[in-house]
Amino acid sequence: MRNMLKATTLERKFPLLAVENGCIISKDADITVAFRVELPELFTVTSAEYETIHSAWYKAVKVLPDYSIVHKQDFFIKENYQPDTERDELSFLSRSFERHFNERPFLNHYCYLFLTKATRERSRRQSDFSTLCRGRIVPQEIADKEAAAKFIEAVGQFERIMNDSGFVTLTRLAASEITGQDGKAGIIEKYFSLSQTDTTCLKDIGLYPEEMRVGDDILCLHTLSDVEDLPGKVGTDCRFEKLSTDRSDCRLSFAAPVGVLLSCNHVYNQFIFIDDHAENLKNFEQTARNMQSLSRYSRANQVNKEWIDEYLNEAHSKGLISVRCHCNVMAWSNDREELKRIRNDVGSQLALMECKPRHNTTDTPTLFWAGIPGNEADFPAEESFYTFLGQALCLFVEETNYKSSLSPFGIKMVDRVSGRPLHIDISDLPMKKGITTNRNKFILGPSGSGKSFFTNHMVRQYYEQGAHVLLVDTGNSYLGLSQLIHNRTHGEDGIYFTYTNENPIAFNPFYVEDGVFDIEKKESIKTLILTLWKRDDEAPKRSEEVALSNAVSAYIELIGKDRSVTPCFNTFYEFVRDDYRRQLEQKNVREKDFDIDNFLNVLEPYYRGGEYDYLLNSDKELDLLHKRFIVFELDNIKDHKILFPVTTIIIMEAFINKMRKLKGIRKLILIEEAWL
């Protein structure tokens, strides 16, 4: 049987002529400039900032000449996460993290902006004069080249205004990004294949009366093309109830429900048609007079006349700009059952915007064709409605999904909406952007909220990226991670200090690997001994501070000369008891200035045979300076009046030593239960 369906080639119906100087030229001589748009991330914009973004759009659109078209096109495509497991330096946990999220679906967002210069005649054309309905398209010549030059200049101003806003970034697309090149698809090919991948194979397009198909995908179109479909009031932003409380607001843009919150493959097209403002108002004046003359035959005419008068009053009194607007949500699926669910989802999301969901079945091919980048002037005029520029801009989607940081340093987190892993820099990037002036972090949450779980995740990745990590723990939260690092480095790292009766915590404050005692080390030793000698409420006399300082300096000089003296508290105690006592006698230091017997008596519990003789006489000689992962577990001694202060001083001395000597290396100290 002979096929009775009328088929034609895309080449014959193709409405675009060429790309010259980065501009798309249609066969009807329309000029279009294309941009890639970067929007702020979801849940990061306040209500005042939404107002600022809206104001920037308003100022930018105002610079465009009459009969310009602003077309913002947001693609939301379902993609699968591709893990990066081929790198050799990946640890077991990092590789397991990547494998866990392998092929996880998420909704990716691609945003484009097309600015088109049309003509008065093109802006009034109906759907029956679309290039789809013409048998042959004869290329036209640009009639007013001066107007084209002014349009290109206005586009440059538009771009500068938006980029200077600090929230929205426009990047002009080059010719290769529009038309594509060998092995890489351009935005026009991507639009015809309803994808954003580098596919260069076009699909068959079926324009059937009951449905439209692109390949195996069936399209479902919802439109906002009539004032009656819109809510009584629109705004720059709205409250997101799921993440808001009685005392705090989480704000999203007004059109966010049909953006990243609509979890299906879809394109959200937003059109603004800038006509001659004065001519628009003049036509409305004429329409109002006609309605007035016909009001005796129908009360509806009188109501319409009142609405038109109100529109004109607003325009004249507030200086508002009259424009035409249209928005549509184009979703698709290759499964009819899923398509039914998608149709319901789109309708419910539009209802969240207080709009009337209108499922459009007849104009789908025409609106799809008008959405081709560069073919915006082919839009059917009867599908648009009159409004003001400010209200039309409220229908723009103003946020995108979370993005990975470009910074090489950071941690892997997961998008709360889609569950996709992201690389986030919470240390360097906020400082570069001027959000903060330091890298300090405070992790706050109730018991069981996951503070230690997150911290394990963070410090493990910081360690794997070369940072020195010192943890002060209460509750053995980092024992597993420390053991993993200890075993992986064969005992070279992952040092874990904790107190048990069988293996009490022990240090040697007099040990340095390189034998060099700098000022910080000397001060740390003096502070430690003063803590052991004097009570918190007992301040040392000046003469006692000088005597102690001289004793520490003389002992350090001794161990530097005599290698047979083992640096530890035992030999320091013996030096003060014998050698330093004789030095004081030679200097005639009085007992009231420095009572050496009292000093030795107070410190005797830390000397050999004393109650705490293990505390400051460790023979392990650990070099904490070059150990990259150290945990001090203080749960058993946090209330001990002697062990806790000593351990605290040792911890601070170790970290300060890292701060002073390890230049150019990232270091962090983390204190659990810091509030206590």
Secondary structure, 3 states (H helix, E strand, C coil): CCCCCCCCCHHHHCCEEEEECCEEEECCCCEEEEEEEECCECCCCCHHHHHHHHHHHHHHHHCCCCCEEEEEEEEEEEEECCCCCCCCCCCHHHHHHHHHCCCCEEEEEEEEEEEEECCHHHHCCCHHHCCCCCCCCCCCCCCCHHHHHHHHHHHHHHHHHHHHCCCCEEEECCHHHHHCECCECCHHHHHHHCCCCCCCCCCCEEECCCCEEECCEEEEEEEECCHHHCCCCCCCEEECHHHCCCCCCCEEECCHHHCCCCCCCEEEEEEEEECCHHHHHHHHHHHHHHHHHCCCCCHHHHHHHHHHHHHHHHHHHHCCCEEEEEEEEEEEECCHHHHHHHHHHHHHHHHHCCCCCCEECCCHHHHHHHCCCCCHHHCCHHHCEEEEHHHHHCCCCCCECCCCCCCCCCEEEECCCCCCEEEECCCCHHHHCCCCCCCCCCCCCCCCCCHHHHHHHHHHHHHHCCCEEEEEECCCCCHHHHHHHHHHCCCCCCEEECCCCCCCCCCCCCCCCCCCCCHHHHHHHHHHHHHHHCCCCCCCCHHHHHHHHHHHHHHHHHHHHCCCCCCCHHHHHHHHHHHHHHHHHHHCCCCCCCCHHHHHHHHHHHCCCCCCCCCCCCCCCCCCCCCCEEEEECCCCCCCCCHHHHHHHHHHHHHHHHHHHCCCCCEEEEECCCCC
